Amino acid sequence: MEIALTLSDELGASLGENADAVSRIALEALAVEGYRSGKLSAFQVRQLLGHESRWETEDFLAAHDVWPGITAEELEAELRGLEKLRSA
């Protein structure tokens, strides 16, 4: 899929040095929001941005305050499971 954005030269210059830089900024913003909303997985973000490793994607997401990992509910379930093992 190809998507085109039209920006004034002034606005484009405010966002980046050139069209390629602005395109990358827009792509990264799409990846962050897609992950934050749950529409994209970390693997899909990795594919979208062309990262070479899972760690590069996790670093990217963490740098944008979108922490990959488990939810609070998943953590609580894990803790309950560990507690059961501990008391057995």
HUKADA-V228995 format. One record per residue. N is the residue number from 1. SS is DSSP state (alpha for helix, beta for strand, coil for the rest). OMEGA is omega in radians with two decimals (NA if undefined). BURIAL is b if it has 24 or more other ideal C-beta (glycine too) atoms within 12 Angstrom, else e. Layout:
# HUKADA-V228995
n={N:N}
ss={SS:SS}
omega={OMEGA:OMEGA}
burial={BURIAL:BURIAL}
This chain:
# HUKADA-V228995
n={1:2:3:4:5:6:7:8:9:10:11:12:13:14:15:16:17:18:19:20:21:22:23:24:25:26:27:28:29:30:31:32:33:34:35:36:37:38:39:40:41:42:43:44:45:46:47:48:49:50:51:52:53:54:55:56:57:58:59:60:61:62:63:64:65:66:67:68:69:70:71:72:73:74:75:76:77:78:79:80:81:82:83:84:85:86:87:88}
ss={coil:coil:coil:coil:coil:coil:coil:coil:alpha:alpha:alpha:alpha:alpha:alpha:alpha:coil:coil:coil:alpha:alpha:alpha:alpha:alpha:alpha:alpha:alpha:alpha:alpha:alpha:alpha:alpha:alpha:alpha:alpha:alpha:alpha:coil:coil:coil:coil:coil:alpha:alpha:alpha:alpha:alpha:alpha:alpha:alpha:coil:coil:coil:coil:alpha:alpha:alpha:alpha:alpha:alpha:alpha:alpha:alpha:alpha:coil:coil:coil:coil:coil:coil:coil:coil:alpha:alpha:alpha:alpha:alpha:alpha:alpha:alpha:alpha:alpha:alpha:alpha:alpha:alpha:alpha:alpha:coil}
omega={3.10:-3.14:3.12:3.07:3.08:3.13:3.02:3.12:-3.13:3.13:3.10:3.13:3.11:-3.09:-3.09:-3.09:-3.09:-3.09:3.13:3.13:3.13:3.10:3.14:3.10:3.14:3.14:3.12:3.10:3.09:3.13:-3.14:-3.11:3.09:3.11:-3.12:-3.10:-3.14:3.14:3.10:3.03:3.08:3.11:3.12:3.06:3.12:3.12:-3.09:-3.07:3.12:3.11:-3.10:-3.11:3.06:-3.10:3.10:3.11:3.12:3.08:3.11:-3.12:3.12:3.13:3.13:3.11:3.04:-2.98:3.05:3.09:-3.04:3.10:3.11:3.13:3.12:3.11:3.11:3.11:3.10:3.14:3.08:3.10:3.11:3.11:3.10:3.13:-3.10:-3.10:-3.12:NA}
burial={e:e:e:e:e:e:e:e:e:e:e:e:e:e:e:e:e:e:e:e:e:b:e:e:b:b:b:b:e:b:b:b:e:b:b:e:e:e:e:b:e:b:e:e:b:b:e:b:b:e:e:e:e:e:e:e:b:e:e:b:b:e:e:e:e:b:e:b:e:e:e:e:e:e:e:e:e:e:e:e:e:e:e:e:e:e:e:e}
